[in-house]
Amino acid sequence: MAANIIRFVLNGAVVETEVVDPTRTVLQFLREDLRLTGTKEGCAEGDCGACTVVLVEPDRDGGDAAYRAINACIQFLPTLDGRELITIEGLCGSDRGLHPVQAAMVDSHASQCGFCTPGFVMSLFALYHAGPSPSRRTIDDALAGNLCRCTGYRPIIAAAETMHDYDGGEAPAAHPELLQQVERTGDLAIDCDGRRFFAPADIRSFGRLYAQYPEATILAGGTDVGLWVTKQFRDLDTIIYAGRVTEMLDLRTTDTHLEIGGAVPLSQAF
C-alpha cells in the first residue's frame, strides 16, 4: 500500500485513494476523478455555495453524528481522511426516490436555472438533520452561504419550512459502522515529492511538527488558505492541519468563561 493513501466514506461506500497533491480540492476530486458532477464550481473561493457538500463527523461526546455543510472548492482532499462525505448524488435512498429536501424543493418551485440548486439542497440536507421545525432565523443562517440569482430565495425558504412534512422513507443517514473502518487513530503524514501534509491527532504531535517545520502553513477551515491555492495559485510546501487535533476541537462553557478551540468551526462556535 502506498504511503499517501487516505480512506473515507463517500455516499455510503468506503473510498481509498492516493493523494498526489496535498492541495487538490475535494471539488476537483469529485468532478474530475470520480465524475460526480452534481457538485458545481461557481466562485472557487467559498462564497457562492454551488459546491456545497456535507461532512459527517461522529460526536466526540458519544451523541448523534453531526452533519456539517462545507465548501468543496476550498476543502483539501486529505482533510477527508477518516470522515464521511455526502454529495448530491448520495441523497436518494434505497428506493431511489427523492429525499424530503428535494421533494420540498420541487413542490415549492425552488429551482429555475438549477446551477445553484445542488448546493442549496445540501445545505438544507445538513439543516434537515439538525432537527425538525427550524426557525426562520435558523433557516436564514443555514442558507447564508448559498447564492441564487433566479428565485429570489422565497421558494427556497418555503422548501426549508416544509421539508420535514415529507416522509423520509429510505433517506440516507450516517454510517457509523463504515466510519469505524476508516478511522485513523494516529497522525496522518503525506509526502508528495517534498510537498508535505500533516494531520496530527493531538497537541503534542502538533507542537512537535510545528517545531520541526516552523515555516509550515497552519490549516484549519481553509477560508483563507484555500484561496491561496484556488485564486493565487500558490504552492504550499508544508501544511499542518489542525482539524484533527483533539485539544483544538474543544468547546467548553464554564461558570466564568467560554473556551473555543482554535480548530472549532465557526458554525459550531456560535
N, C-alpha and C positions, 0 to 999 in steps of 0.2 A: 504494500500500500504506500502511495506517495505521501510525503510528509505534510503536504499542503492541503490535505483533504478536510473538508468540513461536512457536517451532517446536520440536516434539519428536516422538519416535516413540512410538506407543501401540499395543500389541498387533500389532506388525509393519507399521504404516502411519504415514506422516508426517501429523501433525496441525498445522495452522496456525490459531491463534486470537487474537483481540484481547483484551487484558486491560483490563477495565473497572473492576476493583477490585483493587489490588495485594495485598490481604489475603484475597481469595477463596481458599478452601482447595481442594486437589486433590479432596477428597471431595465438596465441593459441585459442582465442575465435572463430575466423573464421574457423579454421581447425577442432578443437576438439569439439566445441559446436554446430556450425552450419553446419559442414561438407562441407564447401566451400573450397575444397582442390585445387582449381586452383592456389591459392596463395601459393608459396613454401617456405620452410625453407632451406636456404643454409648455411649461416655462423652464424646466430643468433647474429650478432653483428653490423648490419647495414652497411656492406661493400660490399656484392655481389649484392644486388638489386633483388634477386629472390622473395622476399616478398613484392615488391612494390605494394602499393595501392594508391588511390588518395583521398585526403581530399578536400572537397568543403566547402569554407567559404564565406559568404556574404561580399562584400566590405564594409569597415567601413565608406566610404565616399558616399555610395549610388550607386556606379557603379556596373559593372557586377561582378558576383561571381568569386572568384579565385580558380583555380584548382591546388593543390599542391601535388606532388608525395612525399610519405613518406615511411619509412621502418616500416612495420607492426611488425617486430620482436623485436623492441625496443620501440614501442609506447604502453604505458599502456592504458588499456581499458577505465578507467574513463575519459581520456582526450577526448574521442569522444562525451561526453555529449553535446547536443545542436548543433552538427555538422552533416555533410553529408559525407558518405563514399561510394566510388565506388570501387568494385573489378572487376577482370577479368570476373566474371560471369555476371556482370551487363552491359557489353558493347553492347550486342545485342539489337537492337531496337525492337519496337512492331512488326516489320515484321520478327523478328528472324534472320535477315541477319547479315553478318559481319559488324563490324564497319570499317570505312575507314582506320584506322590504321591497323586493322587485315588484310583487303584486300590487303593493300600495302605490308605487311609483307609476305603474301602468294605469291603474284606475284613477289616479289623481292627475293624469295627463302631465306628468312632471318632467317629460323629456321632449326636446324639439330636435336640434341638430344631432344630439346624442353623444358628442365628443366628451363632454364632462360627466355624462351620466354614470359610467362605472365608478368614478371617484366618489360621487355623491352616494351611490349605493353602498360602497364600502364604508364610508363614514357613518352612514345610518346603520349599517350592519354592526359596527362596534357599539353604537348607541343602543341598538336593539338588545344587546347582551348586557347592557349596564342596568337594565331594569325596566319594568313597564311604566306607562304613563309619564313620560318625561315632560317637564315643564317647558314653556316656550323659551325661557332663558337657556335651559339645558340644550334644547334643540339648536338654538342660535349658536351657542358655544361649540357644539359638535360640528356644525356646518361652516364655522368661521374660516376654515382653511380651504374651502371649496368655492370656486368662482364659476358663474354661469352667465352667458351673455344673451340667453334666449328667453328663459321662462319668467324672469323677474322674481324667482325664489318662492312665491306664494304657493304654487302647487307642490313644490318640493317639501315645504314646511307642512303642508296638508298631508303628504305621504308619511312624514315623520309622526304626525299626530294620530294616524290611523293604522300604522304598520302592526301594532300589537293586536288589532282586531282580526287579523288573518290567522288561519290555522297554520301552525309551524310545521306540521306533518313530519317529514323526514329531513328537516333542515339540518345543515351541518353544525357540528359543535367541536369543541376542543378534543384532542386525542391524547389524554394523559398517558396511556399505555405506550404510545409512539414517542412521546416526549421523553419518557424514561429510557427508551432505546437510544436516543440521540444525545442524552445528557452528557456533558463533559464536566468532570469533577475537578480537573486541574486546569492549568493555564493552556491557552491556545497560542502557538507560535508558528508564524508563516514567514517563509523567506523565498522571495521570487527574484532570483538573480540580484540579491543585495537590497531589494526593497522589502522592508520588514513590516509585519503587522503582529502586534501582541495583544492578547486579551487576558490579562491576569485575573485570577479568581478572588484574590484578597489583597488587602492594603500592603502587606509585606512584599508580595510579589510585585505589586505596582511600584513601590518605592525602590526595590532592587533594580527593576528595569529602567526606571527614570534616572537612577544614579549611573547606570551603565550607558544610557543613551540620553544625555541631558538636552540634546537638540531635537528630541523627538516631538512630533505633533501629538498633543493630547486630544483624543476624540471622545465626545460624549454624544450629544444628539445629532451633530453634523450640520446644524443650520448655518454655520459659517464655514466649517472645514469642507463640507460637501461642495459649496460654491467655488472654493479654491480650485477644485478639480473640474467641475462641470462648466464653469464660466471663465476662469483664469488659466485653465489647462496646466496647472502646476503639478509637478511630480513630487510626491511626498515620500521621502526615503524611508522614514521610520514612523510608525503610528503606534501609540499605546492607547487602547480602547478602555475607557473607564466603565462601560456599561455592564460589565460582569463583576466588578469589584464589590463584594458584599457590603463592606462598610460604607461605600459611597452611594449605596442604594437605600440606606436607612432613612426613614421618615418618622419622627417621633414628636409627640406633643407631651410636654411636662407641665407642672404647675407654674413654672416660671418662664418657659421659653419653648420655641418651636425649632427642632433640628431638621434641616433638609440636607441630605447628602448631595455631594457635587455632581452625581450622575442621575439624580432623580428627575424624570421628565417633568416639564412644566405642567403638563396636563394632570399629573398626579399630585403635584405640589399644591395646586390650588383647587 
